[in-house]
């Protein structure tokens, strides 16, 4: 039986060969074995709880001060909107010890707080995400919309070097498309405009100045078919047709609410007319 045993029996032969190869490299001096290795620092497990249904005004500072009664609070985060910075109604609290986090989650779960029933859940270390507390907290000077707006402005306001690179790429794409059109035998009058003088060479070989008689793949000149019109025409046989170019305007169909409102207005006007007639009749009777 060999001195070194693999974890899987099926890989025992390959494992022994690799060990022999490593020993051979160590004996020849290709590899060095370090005897005094520094002990690895084990990542300390921190307690994390999720808090939902946060009331208005119960934010980072208030949460930190409130949860200090359970133990040492290492970090607090309230999830906020990128655009407005308002609270989304949930957040996270991180404790130094996982046991303290479990006690805090069990105590504060279903706790009535400012007319809100809090939802507190303990998150075990194996399910914790490292990206919860890496993002910066929302502030007037630093918020996600401001960063994205700054990135958008930098993309719009390019330097002269970046503009030249983008122009070269665009002209190369245009040249490739024009060459494809000429290979297919398609006549075109496409010609890029406002091209800088130092980039005119990028359009060479695109055949953009050949307007008629474009050569196809076989090297044959394509013939254009033209309809012949006889000059000796009878003037009586020519009719001038005038087309009526008046456009029909179609009114949008009113919605149900608009129809209902129109009916009510019509009924009100009708009632108003009846009342006026009745008042006139009463006045005439009084005068008589």
C-alpha positions as protocol buffer text, in pm:
chain_id: "A"
residue {
  index: 1
  type: UNK
  ca { x: 0 y: 0 z: 0 }
}
residue {
  index: 2
  type: UNK
  ca { x: 134 y: 345 z: -96 }
}
residue {
  index: 3
  type: UNK
  ca { x: 215 y: 609 z: 164 }
}
residue {
  index: 4
  type: UNK
  ca { x: -8 y: 870 z: 1 }
}
residue {
  index: 5
  type: UNK
  ca { x: -376 y: 782 z: -25 }
}
residue {
  index: 6
  type: UNK
  ca { x: -612 y: 970 z: -257 }
}
residue {
  index: 7
  type: UNK
  ca { x: -957 y: 1072 z: -146 }
}
residue {
  index: 8
  type: UNK
  ca { x: -1110 y: 879 z: -437 }
}
residue {
  index: 9
  type: UNK
  ca { x: -997 y: 522 z: -513 }
}
residue {
  index: 10
  type: UNK
  ca { x: -1039 y: 568 z: -888 }
}
residue {
  index: 11
  type: UNK
  ca { x: -779 y: 850 z: -887 }
}
residue {
  index: 12
  type: UNK
  ca { x: -517 y: 671 z: -676 }
}
residue {
  index: 13
  type: UNK
  ca { x: -277 y: 597 z: -966 }
}
residue {
  index: 14
  type: UNK
  ca { x: -277 y: 954 z: -1100 }
}
residue {
  index: 15
  type: UNK
  ca { x: -237 y: 1089 z: -745 }
}
residue {
  index: 16
  type: UNK
  ca { x: 74 y: 877 z: -674 }
}
residue {
  index: 17
  type: UNK
  ca { x: 227 y: 985 z: -1008 }
}
residue {
  index: 18
  type: UNK
  ca { x: 173 y: 1351 z: -925 }
}
residue {
  index: 19
  type: UNK
  ca { x: 329 y: 1307 z: -578 }
}
residue {
  index: 20
  type: UNK
  ca { x: 637 y: 1138 z: -730 }
}
residue {
  index: 21
  type: UNK
  ca { x: 669 y: 1416 z: -985 }
}
residue {
  index: 22
  type: UNK
  ca { x: 652 y: 1680 z: -710 }
}
residue {
  index: 23
  type: UNK
  ca { x: 920 y: 1501 z: -505 }
}
residue {
  index: 24
  type: UNK
  ca { x: 1143 y: 1479 z: -812 }
}
residue {
  index: 25
  type: UNK
  ca { x: 1110 y: 1853 z: -875 }
}
residue {
  index: 26
  type: UNK
  ca { x: 1188 y: 1928 z: -509 }
}
residue {
  index: 27
  type: UNK
  ca { x: 1499 y: 1708 z: -518 }
}
residue {
  index: 28
  type: UNK
  ca { x: 1626 y: 1882 z: -834 }
}
residue {
  index: 29
  type: UNK
  ca { x: 1566 y: 2226 z: -685 }
}
residue {
  index: 30
  type: UNK
  ca { x: 1286 y: 2339 z: -916 }
}
residue {
  index: 31
  type: UNK
  ca { x: 1049 y: 2371 z: -622 }
}
residue {
  index: 32
  type: UNK
  ca { x: 1114 y: 2493 z: -269 }
}
residue {
  index: 33
  type: UNK
  ca { x: 922 y: 2382 z: 39 }
}
residue {
  index: 34
  type: UNK
  ca { x: 851 y: 2651 z: 295 }
}
residue {
  index: 35
  type: UNK
  ca { x: 848 y: 2510 z: 644 }
}
residue {
  index: 36
  type: UNK
  ca { x: 747 y: 2817 z: 844 }
}
residue {
  index: 37
  type: UNK
  ca { x: 418 y: 2929 z: 692 }
}
residue {
  index: 38
  type: UNK
  ca { x: 213 y: 3211 z: 834 }
}
residue {
  index: 39
  type: UNK
  ca { x: -120 y: 3098 z: 971 }
}
residue {
  index: 40
  type: UNK
  ca { x: -412 y: 3211 z: 760 }
}
residue {
  index: 41
  type: UNK
  ca { x: -647 y: 3462 z: 908 }
}
residue {
  index: 42
  type: UNK
  ca { x: -988 y: 3308 z: 938 }
}
residue {
  index: 43
  type: UNK
  ca { x: -1272 y: 3535 z: 842 }
}
residue {
  index: 44
  type: UNK
  ca { x: -1475 y: 3621 z: 1145 }
}
residue {
  index: 45
  type: UNK
  ca { x: -1841 y: 3533 z: 1114 }
}
residue {
  index: 46
  type: UNK
  ca { x: -2065 y: 3831 z: 1176 }
}
residue {
  index: 47
  type: UNK
  ca { x: -2433 y: 3828 z: 1259 }
}
residue {
  index: 48
  type: UNK
  ca { x: -2672 y: 3979 z: 1006 }
}
residue {
  index: 49
  type: UNK
  ca { x: -3046 y: 4041 z: 1027 }
}
residue {
  index: 50
  type: UNK
  ca { x: -3298 y: 4164 z: 770 }
}
residue {
  index: 51
  type: UNK
  ca { x: -3554 y: 4423 z: 880 }
}
residue {
  index: 52
  type: UNK
  ca { x: -3867 y: 4496 z: 678 }
}
residue {
  index: 53
  type: UNK
  ca { x: -4164 y: 4733 z: 711 }
}
residue {
  index: 54
  type: UNK
  ca { x: -3945 y: 5016 z: 839 }
}
residue {
  index: 55
  type: UNK
  ca { x: -4148 y: 5319 z: 954 }
}
residue {
  index: 56
  type: UNK
  ca { x: -4081 y: 5669 z: 827 }
}
residue {
  index: 57
  type: UNK
  ca { x: -3794 y: 5834 z: 1013 }
}
residue {
  index: 58
  type: UNK
  ca { x: -3638 y: 5507 z: 1135 }
}
residue {
  index: 59
  type: UNK
  ca { x: -3321 y: 5520 z: 926 }
}
residue {
  index: 60
  type: UNK
  ca { x: -2946 y: 5447 z: 966 }
}
residue {
  index: 61
  type: UNK
  ca { x: -2865 y: 5653 z: 1273 }
}
residue {
  index: 62
  type: UNK
  ca { x: -3188 y: 5564 z: 1453 }
}
residue {
  index: 63
  type: UNK
  ca { x: -3143 y: 5193 z: 1376 }
}
residue {
  index: 64
  type: UNK
  ca { x: -2786 y: 5198 z: 1504 }
}
residue {
  index: 65
  type: UNK
  ca { x: -2885 y: 5367 z: 1829 }
}
residue {
  index: 66
  type: UNK
  ca { x: -3183 y: 5137 z: 1884 }
}
residue {
  index: 67
  type: UNK
  ca { x: -3009 y: 4803 z: 1819 }
}
residue {
  index: 68
  type: UNK
  ca { x: -2713 y: 4890 z: 2042 }
}
residue {
  index: 69
  type: UNK
  ca { x: -2914 y: 4756 z: 2334 }
}
residue {
  index: 70
  type: UNK
  ca { x: -2866 y: 4399 z: 2202 }
}
residue {
  index: 71
  type: UNK
  ca { x: -2490 y: 4417 z: 2139 }
}
residue {
  index: 72
  type: UNK
  ca { x: -2213 y: 4570 z: 1930 }
}
residue {
  index: 73
  type: UNK
  ca { x: -2346 y: 4694 z: 1593 }
}
residue {
  index: 74
  type: UNK
  ca { x: -2078 y: 4693 z: 1322 }
}
residue {
  index: 75
  type: UNK
  ca { x: -2276 y: 4816 z: 1021 }
}
residue {
  index: 76
  type: UNK
  ca { x: -2623 y: 4942 z: 923 }
}
residue {
  index: 77
  type: UNK
  ca { x: -2778 y: 4984 z: 580 }
}
residue {
  index: 78
  type: UNK
  ca { x: -3116 y: 5114 z: 463 }
}
residue {
  index: 79
  type: UNK
  ca { x: -3195 y: 5036 z: 99 }
}
residue {
  index: 80
  type: UNK
  ca { x: -3287 y: 5355 z: -86 }
}
residue {
  index: 81
  type: UNK
  ca { x: -3404 y: 5459 z: -431 }
}
residue {
  index: 82
  type: UNK
  ca { x: -3130 y: 5548 z: -678 }
}
residue {
  index: 83
  type: UNK
  ca { x: -3322 y: 5844 z: -818 }
}
residue {
  index: 84
  type: UNK
  ca { x: -3490 y: 6005 z: -517 }
}
residue {
  index: 85
  type: UNK
  ca { x: -3294 y: 5860 z: -225 }
}
residue {
  index: 86
  type: UNK
  ca { x: -3610 y: 5771 z: -35 }
}
residue {
  index: 87
  type: UNK
  ca { x: -3621 y: 5458 z: 178 }
}
residue {
  index: 88
  type: UNK
  ca { x: -3757 y: 5140 z: 19 }
}
residue {
  index: 89
  type: UNK
  ca { x: -3885 y: 5019 z: 356 }
}
residue {
  index: 90
  type: UNK
  ca { x: -3626 y: 4755 z: 440 }
}
residue {
  index: 91
  type: UNK
  ca { x: -3266 y: 4735 z: 553 }
}
residue {
  index: 92
  type: UNK
  ca { x: -2994 y: 4529 z: 724 }
}
residue {
  index: 93
  type: UNK
  ca { x: -2817 y: 4544 z: 1060 }
}
residue {
  index: 94
  type: UNK
  ca { x: -2484 y: 4370 z: 1119 }
}
residue {
  index: 95
  type: UNK
  ca { x: -2369 y: 4258 z: 1466 }
}
residue {
  index: 96
  type: UNK
  ca { x: -2028 y: 4151 z: 1587 }
}
residue {
  index: 97
  type: UNK
  ca { x: -2155 y: 3811 z: 1708 }
}
residue {
  index: 98
  type: UNK
  ca { x: -2406 y: 3583 z: 1530 }
}
residue {
  index: 99
  type: UNK
  ca { x: -2569 y: 3484 z: 1861 }
}
residue {
  index: 100
  type: UNK
  ca { x: -2660 y: 3846 z: 1931 }
}
residue {
  index: 101
  type: UNK
  ca { x: -2813 y: 3876 z: 1584 }
}
residue {
  index: 102
  type: UNK
  ca { x: -3031 y: 3569 z: 1646 }
}
residue {
  index: 103
  type: UNK
  ca { x: -3158 y: 3712 z: 1975 }
}
residue {
  index: 104
  type: UNK
  ca { x: -3231 y: 4051 z: 1815 }
}
residue {
  index: 105
  type: UNK
  ca { x: -3419 y: 3892 z: 1523 }
}
residue {
  index: 106
  type: UNK
  ca { x: -3633 y: 3675 z: 1753 }
}
residue {
  index: 107
  type: UNK
  ca { x: -3708 y: 3968 z: 1984 }
}
residue {
  index: 108
  type: UNK
  ca { x: -3797 y: 4228 z: 1720 }
}
residue {
  index: 109
  type: UNK
  ca { x: -3990 y: 4002 z: 1480 }
}
residue {
  index: 110
  type: UNK
  ca { x: -4361 y: 4102 z: 1463 }
}
residue {
  index: 111
  type: UNK
  ca { x: -4286 y: 4397 z: 1695 }
}
residue {
  index: 112
  type: UNK
  ca { x: -4535 y: 4686 z: 1664 }
}
residue {
  index: 113
  type: UNK
  ca { x: -4325 y: 4996 z: 1606 }
}
residue {
  index: 114
  type: UNK
  ca { x: -4477 y: 5334 z: 1508 }
}
residue {
  index: 115
  type: UNK
  ca { x: -4792 y: 5162 z: 1374 }
}
residue {
  index: 116
  type: UNK
  ca { x: -4575 y: 4925 z: 1169 }
}
residue {
  index: 117
  type: UNK
  ca { x: -4526 y: 4553 z: 1231 }
}
residue {
  index: 118
  type: UNK
  ca { x: -4154 y: 4491 z: 1187 }
}
residue {
  index: 119
  type: UNK
  ca { x: -4031 y: 4183 z: 1002 }
}
residue {
  index: 120
  type: UNK
  ca { x: -3692 y: 4067 z: 1137 }
}
residue {
  index: 121
  type: UNK
  ca { x: -3517 y: 3759 z: 998 }
}
residue {
  index: 122
  type: UNK
  ca { x: -3176 y: 3620 z: 1085 }
}
residue {
  index: 123
  type: UNK
  ca { x: -2945 y: 3553 z: 788 }
}
residue {
  index: 124
  type: UNK
  ca { x: -2690 y: 3274 z: 853 }
}
residue {
  index: 125
  type: UNK
  ca { x: -2325 y: 3331 z: 749 }
}
residue {
  index: 126
  type: UNK
  ca { x: -2342 y: 3087 z: 455 }
}
residue {
  index: 127
  type: UNK
  ca { x: -2626 y: 3290 z: 297 }
}
residue {
  index: 128
  type: UNK
  ca { x: -2479 y: 3635 z: 354 }
}
residue {
  index: 129
  type: UNK
  ca { x: -2374 y: 3842 z: 52 }
}
residue {
  index: 130
  type: UNK
  ca { x: -2060 y: 4053 z: 60 }
}
residue {
  index: 131
  type: UNK
  ca { x: -2215 y: 4327 z: -155 }
}
residue {
  index: 132
  type: UNK
  ca { x: -2466 y: 4443 z: 106 }
}
residue {
  index: 133
  type: UNK
  ca { x: -2238 y: 4693 z: 281 }
}
residue {
  index: 134
  type: UNK
  ca { x: -1989 y: 4766 z: 0 }
}
residue {
  index: 135
  type: UNK
  ca { x: -2203 y: 5039 z: -158 }
}
residue {
  index: 136
  type: UNK
  ca { x: -2180 y: 5392 z: -22 }
}
residue {
  index: 137
  type: UNK
  ca { x: -2472 y: 5531 z: 172 }
}
residue {
  index: 138
  type: UNK
  ca { x: -2702 y: 5777 z: -3 }
}
residue {
  index: 139
  type: UNK
  ca { x: -2622 y: 6144 z: 54 }
}
residue {
  index: 140
  type: UNK
  ca { x: -2674 y: 6476 z: -122 }
}
residue {
  index: 141
  type: UNK
  ca { x: -2310 y: 6483 z: -232 }
}
residue {
  index: 142
  type: UNK
  ca { x: -2291 y: 6116 z: -336 }
}
residue {
  index: 143
  type: UNK
  ca { x: -2585 y: 5920 z: -479 }
}
residue {
  index: 144
  type: UNK
  ca { x: -2621 y: 5669 z: -768 }
}
residue {
  index: 145
  type: UNK
  ca { x: -2808 y: 5901 z: -1005 }
}
residue {
  index: 146
  type: UNK
  ca { x: -2533 y: 6162 z: -977 }
}
residue {
  index: 147
  type: UNK
  ca { x: -2266 y: 5904 z: -1060 }
}
residue {
  index: 148
  type: UNK
  ca { x: -2459 y: 5769 z: -1360 }
}
residue {
  index: 149
  type: UNK
  ca { x: -2527 y: 6125 z: -1481 }
}
residue {
  index: 150
  type: UNK
  ca { x: -2156 y: 6207 z: -1458 }
}
residue {
  index: 151
  type: UNK
  ca { x: -2070 y: 5893 z: -1656 }
}
residue {
  index: 152
  type: UNK
  ca { x: -2328 y: 5985 z: -1921 }
}
residue {
  index: 153
  type: UNK
  ca { x: -2184 y: 6337 z: -1954 }
}
residue {
  index: 154
  type: UNK
  ca { x: -1829 y: 6204 z: -1996 }
}
residue {
  index: 155
  type: UNK
  ca { x: -1949 y: 5973 z: -2274 }
}
residue {
  index: 156
  type: UNK
  ca { x: -2117 y: 6265 z: -2452 }
}
residue {
  index: 157
  type: UNK
  ca { x: -1825 y: 6507 z: -2415 }
}
residue {
  index: 158
  type: UNK
  ca { x: -1558 y: 6298 z: -2582 }
}
residue {
  index: 159
  type: UNK
  ca { x: -1205 y: 6417 z: -2642 }
}
residue {
  index: 160
  type: UNK
  ca { x: -1063 y: 6480 z: -2990 }
}
residue {
  index: 161
  type: UNK
  ca { x: -875 y: 6151 z: -2978 }
}
residue {
  index: 162
  type: UNK
  ca { x: -1189 y: 5950 z: -2898 }
}
residue {
  index: 163
  type: UNK
  ca { x: -1384 y: 6130 z: -3172 }
}
residue {
  index: 164
  type: UNK
  ca { x: -1113 y: 6042 z: -3426 }
}
residue {
  index: 165
  type: UNK
  ca { x: -1122 y: 5675 z: -3323 }
}
residue {
  index: 166
  type: UNK
  ca { x: -1502 y: 5659 z: -3354 }
}
residue {
  index: 167
  type: UNK
  ca { x: -1492 y: 5835 z: -3693 }
}
residue {
  index: 168
  type: UNK
  ca { x: -1241 y: 5584 z: -3829 }
}
residue {
  index: 169
  type: UNK
  ca { x: -1457 y: 5292 z: -3717 }
}
residue {
  index: 170
  type: UNK
  ca { x: -1766 y: 5445 z: -3877 }
}
residue {
  index: 171
  type: UNK
  ca { x: -1591 y: 5513 z: -4209 }
}
residue {
  index: 172
  type: UNK
  ca { x: -1457 y: 5158 z: -4225 }
}
residue {
  index: 173
  type: UNK
  ca { x: -1807 y: 5020 z: -4174 }
}
residue {
  index: 174
  type: UNK
  ca { x: -1943 y: 5248 z: -4449 }
}
residue {
  index: 175
  type: UNK
  ca { x: -1670 y: 5135 z: -4689 }
}
residue {
  index: 176
  type: UNK
  ca { x: -1748 y: 4768 z: -4625 }
}
residue {
  index: 177
  type: UNK
  ca { x: -2120 y: 4820 z: -4688 }
}
residue {
  index: 178
  type: UNK
  ca { x: -2060 y: 5017 z: -5008 }
}
residue {
  index: 179
  type: UNK
  ca { x: -1829 y: 4744 z: -5135 }
}
residue {
  index: 180
  type: UNK
  ca { x: -2099 y: 4485 z: -5071 }
}
residue {
  index: 181
  type: UNK
  ca { x: -2347 y: 4693 z: -5271 }
}
residue {
  index: 182
  type: UNK
  ca { x: -2108 y: 4717 z: -5565 }
}
residue {
  index: 183
  type: UNK
  ca { x: -2042 y: 4342 z: -5557 }
}
residue {
  index: 184
  type: UNK
  ca { x: -2416 y: 4275 z: -5574 }
}
residue {
  index: 185
  type: UNK
  ca { x: -2447 y: 4503 z: -5876 }
}
residue {
  index: 186
  type: UNK
  ca { x: -2659 y: 4768 z: -5707 }
}
residue {
  index: 187
  type: UNK
  ca { x: -2629 y: 5121 z: -5840 }
}
residue {
  index: 188
  type: UNK
  ca { x: -2606 y: 5383 z: -5570 }
}
residue {
  index: 189
  type: UNK
  ca { x: -2511 y: 5745 z: -5524 }
}
residue {
  index: 190
  type: UNK
  ca { x: -2411 y: 5720 z: -5162 }
}
residue {
  index: 191
  type: UNK
  ca { x: -2125 y: 5941 z: -5058 }
}
residue {
  index: 192
  type: UNK
  ca { x: -2032 y: 6029 z: -4700 }
}
residue {
  index: 193
  type: UNK
  ca { x: -2027 y: 6400 z: -4626 }
}
residue {
  index: 194
  type: UNK
  ca { x: -1822 y: 6612 z: -4386 }
}
residue {
  index: 195
  type: UNK
  ca { x: -1535 y: 6364 z: -4393 }
}
residue {
  index: 196
  type: UNK
  ca { x: -1205 y: 6513 z: -4267 }
}
residue {
  index: 197
  type: UNK
  ca { x: -923 y: 6541 z: -4520 }
}
residue {
  index: 198
  type: UNK
  ca { x: -692 y: 6318 z: -4318 }
}
residue {
  index: 199
  type: UNK
  ca { x: -951 y: 6035 z: -4329 }
}
residue {
  index: 200
  type: UNK
  ca { x: -1039 y: 6036 z: -4698 }
}
residue {
  index: 201
  type: UNK
  ca { x: -804 y: 5741 z: -4754 }
}
residue {
  index: 202
  type: UNK
  ca { x: -1033 y: 5521 z: -4544 }
}
residue {
  index: 203
  type: UNK
  ca { x: -1296 y: 5538 z: -4819 }
}
residue {
  index: 204
  type: UNK
  ca { x: -1061 y: 5429 z: -5098 }
}
residue {
  index: 205
  type: UNK
  ca { x: -1176 y: 5123 z: -5287 }
}
residue {
  index: 206
  type: UNK
  ca { x: -1542 y: 5177 z: -5205 }
}
residue {
  index: 207
  type: UNK
  ca { x: -1631 y: 5283 z: -5567 }
}
residue {
  index: 208
  type: UNK
  ca { x: -1860 y: 5554 z: -5442 }
}
residue {
  index: 209
  type: UNK
  ca { x: -1798 y: 5780 z: -5742 }
}
residue {
  index: 210
  type: UNK
  ca { x: -1917 y: 5518 z: -5996 }
}
residue {
  index: 211
  type: UNK
  ca { x: -2275 y: 5614 z: -6041 }
}
residue {
  index: 212
  type: UNK
  ca { x: -2372 y: 5416 z: -6353 }
}
residue {
  index: 213
  type: UNK
  ca { x: -2254 y: 5089 z: -6501 }
}
residue {
  index: 214
  type: UNK
  ca { x: -2148 y: 4927 z: -6176 }
}
residue {
  index: 215
  type: UNK
  ca { x: -1957 y: 4604 z: -6228 }
}
residue {
  index: 216
  type: UNK
  ca { x: -2091 y: 4289 z: -6065 }
}
residue {
  index: 217
  type: UNK
  ca { x: -1903 y: 3981 z: -5945 }
}
residue {
  index: 218
  type: UNK
  ca { x: -1869 y: 3836 z: -6297 }
}
residue {
  index: 219
  type: UNK
  ca { x: -1712 y: 4156 z: -6428 }
}
residue {
  index: 220
  type: UNK
  ca { x: -2006 y: 4226 z: -6663 }
}
residue {
  index: 221
  type: UNK
  ca { x: -2164 y: 4564 z: -6702 }
}
residue {
  index: 222
  type: UNK
  ca { x: -2530 y: 4563 z: -6609 }
}
residue {
  index: 223
  type: UNK
  ca { x: -2769 y: 4703 z: -6869 }
}
residue {
  index: 224
  type: UNK
  ca { x: -3040 y: 4936 z: -6762 }
}
residue {
  index: 225
  type: UNK
  ca { x: -3378 y: 4889 z: -6930 }
}
residue {
  index: 226
  type: UNK
  ca { x: -3537 y: 5211 z: -7054 }
}
residue {
  index: 227
  type: UNK
  ca { x: -3891 y: 5250 z: -7188 }
}
residue {
  index: 228
  type: UNK
  ca { x: -3915 y: 5423 z: -7528 }
}
residue {
  index: 229
  type: UNK
  ca { x: -4185 y: 5686 z: -7582 }
}
residue {
  index: 230
  type: UNK
  ca { x: -4292 y: 5769 z: -7938 }
}
residue {
  index: 231
  type: UNK
  ca { x: -4275 y: 6136 z: -8031 }
}
residue {
  index: 232
  type: UNK
  ca { x: -4574 y: 6134 z: -8272 }
}
residue {
  index: 233
  type: UNK
  ca { x: -4861 y: 6141 z: -8027 }
}
residue {
  index: 234
  type: UNK
  ca { x: -5220 y: 6245 z: -8097 }
}
residue {
  index: 235
  type: UNK
  ca { x: -5297 y: 6552 z: -7882 }
}
residue {
  index: 236
  type: UNK
  ca { x: -5666 y: 6451 z: -7865 }
}
residue {
  index: 237
  type: UNK
  ca { x: -5572 y: 6120 z: -7704 }
}
residue {
  index: 238
  type: UNK
  ca { x: -5398 y: 6291 z: -7414 }
}
residue {
  index: 239
  type: UNK
  ca { x: -5615 y: 6342 z: -7110 }
}
residue {
  index: 240
  type: UNK
  ca { x: -5521 y: 6554 z: -6813 }
}
residue {
  index: 241
  type: UNK
  ca { x: -5638 y: 6402 z: -6490 }
}
residue {
  index: 242
  type: UNK
  ca { x: -5654 y: 6625 z: -6187 }
}
residue {
  index: 243
  type: UNK
  ca { x: -5643 y: 6455 z: -5856 }
}
residue {
  index: 244
  type: UNK
  ca { x: -5817 y: 6594 z: -5556 }
}
residue {
  index: 245
  type: UNK
  ca { x: -5552 y: 6624 z: -5290 }
}
residue {
  index: 246
  type: UNK
  ca { x: -5789 y: 6723 z: -5012 }
}
residue {
  index: 247
  type: UNK
  ca { x: -5715 y: 6516 z: -4708 }
}
residue {
  index: 248
  type: UNK
  ca { x: -5991 y: 6368 z: -4503 }
}
residue {
  index: 249
  type: UNK
  ca { x: -5963 y: 6463 z: -4141 }
}
residue {
  index: 250
  type: UNK
  ca { x: -6081 y: 6188 z: -3912 }
}
residue {
  index: 251
  type: UNK
  ca { x: -6176 y: 6306 z: -3569 }
}
residue {
  index: 252
  type: UNK
  ca { x: -6074 y: 6087 z: -3279 }
}
residue {
  index: 253
  type: UNK
  ca { x: -6352 y: 5879 z: -3131 }
}
residue {
  index: 254
  type: UNK
  ca { x: -6446 y: 6008 z: -2786 }
}
residue {
  index: 255
  type: UNK
  ca { x: -6405 y: 5778 z: -2491 }
}
residue {
  index: 256
  type: UNK
  ca { x: -6683 y: 5653 z: -2264 }
}
residue {
  index: 257
  type: UNK
  ca { x: -6613 y: 5924 z: -2007 }
}
residue {
  index: 258
  type: UNK
  ca { x: -6619 y: 6197 z: -2274 }
}
residue {
  index: 259
  type: UNK
  ca { x: -6952 y: 6070 z: -2412 }
}
residue {
  index: 260
  type: UNK
  ca { x: -7102 y: 6065 z: -2065 }
}
residue {
  index: 261
  type: UNK
  ca { x: -6985 y: 6420 z: -2000 }
}
residue {
  index: 262
  type: UNK
  ca { x: -7129 y: 6543 z: -2332 }
}
residue {
  index: 263
  type: UNK
  ca { x: -7465 y: 6383 z: -2251 }
}
residue {
  index: 264
  type: UNK
  ca { x: -7473 y: 6551 z: -1911 }
}
residue {
  index: 265
  type: UNK
  ca { x: -7391 y: 6891 z: -2063 }
}
residue {
  index: 266
  type: UNK
  ca { x: -7666 y: 6848 z: -2325 }
}
residue {
  index: 267
  type: UNK
  ca { x: -7918 y: 6754 z: -2055 }
}
residue {
  index: 268
  type: UNK
  ca { x: -7817 y: 7057 z: -1848 }
}
residue {
  index: 269
  type: UNK
  ca { x: -7860 y: 7291 z: -2147 }
}
residue {
  index: 270
  type: UNK
  ca { x: -8200 y: 7141 z: -2224 }
}
residue {
  index: 271
  type: UNK
  ca { x: -8313 y: 7182 z: -1863 }
}
residue {
  index: 272
  type: UNK
  ca { x: -8187 y: 7539 z: -1866 }
}
residue {
  index: 273
  type: UNK
  ca { x: -8397 y: 7614 z: -2177 }
}
residue {
  index: 274
  type: UNK
  ca { x: -8712 y: 7469 z: -2018 }
}
residue {
  index: 275
  type: UNK
  ca { x: -8660 y: 7678 z: -1704 }
}
residue {
  index: 276
  type: UNK
  ca { x: -8620 y: 7998 z: -1908 }
}
residue {
  index: 277
  type: UNK
  ca { x: -8942 y: 7931 z: -2099 }
}
residue {
  index: 278
  type: UNK
  ca { x: -9127 y: 7862 z: -1776 }
}
residue {
  index: 279
  type: UNK
  ca { x: -9006 y: 8186 z: -1616 }
}
residue {
  index: 280
  type: UNK
  ca { x: -9117 y: 8383 z: -1923 }
}
residue {
  index: 281
  type: UNK
  ca { x: -9464 y: 8230 z: -1906 }
}
residue {
  index: 282
  type: UNK
  ca { x: -9498 y: 8314 z: -1535 }
}
residue {
  index: 283
  type: UNK
  ca { x: -9394 y: 8676 z: -1601 }
}
residue {
  index: 284
  type: UNK
  ca { x: -9651 y: 8708 z: -1880 }
}
residue {
  index: 285
  type: UNK
  ca { x: -9925 y: 8577 z: -1650 }
}
residue {
  index: 286
  type: UNK
  ca { x: -9831 y: 8827 z: -1379 }
}
residue {
  index: 287
  type: UNK
  ca { x: -9839 y: 9117 z: -1626 }
}
residue {
  index: 288
  type: UNK
  ca { x: -10178 y: 9006 z: -1756 }
}
